[in-house]
Amino acid sequence: MAGMPLRLSDRIHTTPKVHRHRRRIRAHCVRGFTLIELVVVVAILGVLLASAVPSFVKFVSNHRASTAVNDLLHGIALARTEAMKRGRRVYIAPIAGRWRNGWAVFVDRNDNRAYDAPTAGSGDELIARHEALPASIAISNPSGSAREPFTDSGSPARPYVMFDGHGFPRQRNGALNIGSIVVTDVTASGSTMRTLCLASSGRARIVNDRAKCT
């Protein structure tokens, strides 16, 4: 109102010096990185990434190899358990003759040592099936042979692990079917290997070195 003196707060708001001070504070608050600061930050991030990425790749490779070989171990254990429970032969065999295509645990009704999908009135009794392994996973024979691991001496030769009703690994002709299988995850920076060993008792175990099976 006319004639009334200005309050202290009103005088402050209208003081040019206060406005200039506030502008300087605002300018200081919104100031970005300098070029030198940005270069230093980028360099630090580069060092951290360079040291972390190889470790992460190795971790992922270890995980894939361990998952694949453990899944196979569980499949073999399931086949053995089912054989003893049923008192008859139970097989675990690769799909289409290659372990990396996955495998099936089944009762071989037509005795051809390979899994045949059930159809109307025929086919094998499927107990469990595993999907194909990741593309980076390789399955090999520790002897260096091009044949699939656990390939029998029949005609035609077929890869499988069969357990009799007592839980012992056999070939169809009654001979023991023991040995090992090497699971390798291959990456651009190297490879991670796991080996599954099958003993004459029917017990399977995993080792990191193929020589430890003996």
Secondary structure per residue as TSV (DSSP state, phi and psi in degrees):
chain	resnum	aa	ss	phi	psi
A	1	M	-	360.0	151.5
A	2	A	T	-61.8	138.6
A	3	G	T	87.1	-12.4
A	4	M	-	-84.3	138.6
A	5	P	-	-70.6	148.5
A	6	L	-	-70.2	140.3
A	7	R	-	-73.1	162.1
A	8	L	H	-60.3	-40.0
A	9	S	H	-65.1	-35.0
A	10	D	H	-66.9	-40.3
A	11	R	H	-65.7	-35.8
A	12	I	H	-65.6	-41.9
A	13	H	H	-66.0	-23.1
A	14	T	T	-102.9	7.2
A	15	T	-	-86.1	120.9
A	16	P	H	-57.6	-35.3
A	17	K	H	-62.1	-39.8
A	18	V	H	-65.9	-41.4
A	19	H	H	-60.6	-42.9
A	20	R	H	-64.7	-38.6
A	21	H	H	-64.9	-41.2
A	22	R	H	-66.7	-37.3
A	23	R	H	-64.4	-38.7
A	24	R	H	-65.1	-39.1
A	25	I	H	-64.5	-43.8
A	26	R	H	-62.0	-42.9
A	27	A	H	-63.4	-37.1
A	28	H	H	-69.1	-37.0
A	29	C	H	-69.4	-33.0
A	30	V	T	-95.4	4.5
A	31	R	-	-65.3	131.0
A	32	G	-	-86.4	-169.9
A	33	F	-	-71.4	147.6
A	34	T	-	-79.9	165.7
A	35	L	H	-61.4	-39.0
A	36	I	H	-65.2	-43.3
A	37	E	H	-61.9	-41.6
A	38	L	H	-64.5	-41.7
A	39	V	H	-63.0	-40.8
A	40	V	H	-63.7	-44.4
A	41	V	H	-62.2	-44.8
A	42	V	H	-63.0	-39.9
A	43	A	H	-64.3	-41.3
A	44	I	H	-64.2	-44.0
A	45	L	H	-62.1	-38.6
A	46	G	H	-62.6	-41.9
A	47	V	H	-64.5	-43.5
A	48	L	H	-63.2	-43.0
A	49	L	H	-67.0	-39.6
A	50	A	H	-62.9	-32.3
A	51	S	H	-85.9	-26.3
A	52	A	H	-87.1	-35.9
A	53	V	H	-61.2	-48.8
A	54	P	H	-58.7	-38.5
A	55	S	H	-64.9	-39.6
A	56	F	H	-67.7	-41.5
A	57	V	H	-61.4	-41.9
A	58	K	H	-64.9	-39.6
A	59	F	H	-62.0	-44.9
A	60	V	H	-64.0	-41.8
A	61	S	H	-63.2	-43.7
A	62	N	H	-60.3	-41.2
A	63	H	H	-64.6	-43.9
A	64	R	H	-64.4	-45.3
A	65	A	H	-63.9	-43.2
A	66	S	H	-65.7	-40.2
A	67	T	H	-63.2	-45.6
A	68	A	H	-63.0	-47.5
A	69	V	H	-71.3	-33.4
A	70	N	H	-69.3	-37.5
A	71	D	H	-62.1	-41.1
A	72	L	H	-66.1	-40.7
A	73	L	H	-59.1	-43.7
A	74	H	H	-66.1	-36.2
A	75	G	H	-63.9	-42.7
A	76	I	H	-65.6	-41.7
A	77	A	H	-63.7	-38.4
A	78	L	H	-64.4	-44.1
A	79	A	H	-59.9	-42.4
A	80	R	H	-65.6	-44.5
A	81	T	H	-61.4	-44.4
A	82	E	H	-65.9	-36.8
A	83	A	H	-63.0	-44.9
A	84	M	H	-70.1	-36.4
A	85	K	H	-66.7	-40.1
A	86	R	H	-87.1	-19.3
A	87	G	T	69.4	33.5
A	88	R	S	-153.3	171.6
A	89	R	-	-66.8	135.8
A	90	V	E	-133.3	135.7
A	91	Y	E	-108.0	153.4
A	92	I	E	-126.2	122.8
A	93	A	E	-140.6	149.5
A	94	P	E	-71.0	150.4
A	95	I	G	-73.3	130.0
A	96	A	G	55.6	29.3
A	97	G	G	80.5	7.2
A	98	R	-	-134.2	127.7
A	99	W	G	-62.7	-33.8
A	100	R	G	-71.9	-10.1
A	101	N	G	-80.0	-2.4
A	102	G	-	101.9	-179.5
A	103	W	E	-150.7	164.6
A	104	A	E	-128.5	143.0
A	105	V	E	-105.0	124.4
A	106	F	E	-158.4	165.3
A	107	V	E	-97.5	121.0
A	108	D	-	-83.1	91.8
A	109	R	T	-70.3	-32.7
A	110	N	T	-98.8	4.2
A	111	D	-	58.8	39.3
A	112	N	S	-105.3	5.8
A	113	R	S	65.9	21.4
A	114	A	S	-144.2	152.0
A	115	Y	-	-79.4	128.4
A	116	D	-	-116.6	120.0
A	117	A	-	-59.4	141.2
A	118	P	-	-61.5	136.3
A	119	T	B	-127.7	-174.7
A	120	A	T	-61.9	105.8
A	121	G	T	78.9	5.7
A	122	S	B	-149.2	-176.7
A	123	G	S	96.1	169.9
A	124	D	-	-86.2	162.2
A	125	E	E	-87.2	108.9
A	126	L	E	-81.0	130.0
A	127	I	E	-101.8	-44.2
A	128	A	E	-157.9	155.5
A	129	R	E	-141.8	141.3
A	130	H	E	-114.0	139.0
A	131	E	-	-72.2	171.2
A	132	A	-	-61.4	149.9
A	133	L	-	-80.0	160.2
A	134	P	-	-57.5	154.7
A	135	A	T	-60.8	-26.8
A	136	S	T	-78.6	-9.8
A	137	I	E	-87.9	129.9
A	138	A	E	-116.7	139.5
A	139	I	E	-112.5	129.3
A	140	S	E	-140.2	165.8
A	141	N	-	-93.5	126.4
A	142	P	T	-61.5	-21.4
A	143	S	T	-75.7	-10.1
A	144	G	-	89.5	-2.3
A	145	S	-	-67.9	148.4
A	146	A	S	-76.2	-12.1
A	147	R	S	-71.6	150.0
A	148	E	-	-63.5	145.8
A	149	P	T	-57.8	148.3
A	150	F	T	62.2	33.9
A	151	T	B	-81.7	132.7
A	152	D	-	-84.6	-175.1
A	153	S	S	-102.2	15.9
A	154	G	S	-75.7	-177.8
A	155	S	S	-133.0	109.3
A	156	P	S	-75.2	154.3
A	157	A	-	-69.3	136.4
A	158	R	-	-134.3	144.9
A	159	P	B	-87.6	133.7
A	160	Y	-	-175.4	165.1
A	161	V	E	-123.9	122.0
A	162	M	E	-118.1	135.6
A	163	F	E	-111.8	136.3
A	164	D	-	-82.0	-178.1
A	165	G	T	-65.4	-13.1
A	166	H	T	-97.9	-0.9
A	167	G	S	87.9	17.5
A	168	F	-	-98.6	140.4
A	169	P	E	-77.3	125.8
A	170	R	E	-133.0	158.0
A	171	Q	-	-88.0	168.1
A	172	R	T	-61.8	-29.7
A	173	N	T	-80.8	1.9
A	174	G	S	99.4	-14.0
A	175	A	-	-69.7	153.2
A	176	L	B	-63.0	143.3
A	177	N	-	-120.6	84.0
A	178	I	-	-119.8	167.0
A	179	G	E	152.3	-151.0
A	180	S	E	-149.8	164.9
A	181	I	E	-139.5	133.6
A	182	V	E	-102.7	125.7
A	183	V	E	-110.7	121.7
A	184	T	E	-127.1	131.2
A	185	D	E	-99.0	118.6
A	186	V	E	-103.9	123.8
A	187	T	E	-124.6	174.0
A	188	A	T	-64.5	-26.9
A	189	S	T	-98.0	2.8
A	190	G	E	148.5	-156.7
A	191	S	E	-147.5	156.3
A	192	T	E	-123.3	127.5
A	193	M	E	-116.7	139.1
A	194	R	E	-132.5	144.2
A	195	T	E	-122.9	132.0
A	196	L	E	-103.3	126.8
A	197	C	E	-112.6	134.5
A	198	L	E	-116.9	120.1
A	199	A	-	-91.6	167.5
A	200	S	T	-65.8	-20.3
A	201	S	T	-75.1	-14.0
A	202	G	S	98.2	-5.1
A	203	R	-	-79.1	132.2
A	204	A	E	-111.8	145.3
A	205	R	E	-146.5	163.5
A	206	I	E	-114.8	135.3
A	207	V	E	-130.7	159.9
A	208	N	S	-87.4	-17.5
A	209	D	S	-123.3	126.6
A	210	R	G	-62.3	-24.5
A	211	A	G	-69.3	-19.2
A	212	K	G	-76.3	-6.5
A	213	C	G	-70.2	-27.1
A	214	T	-	-82.5	360.0
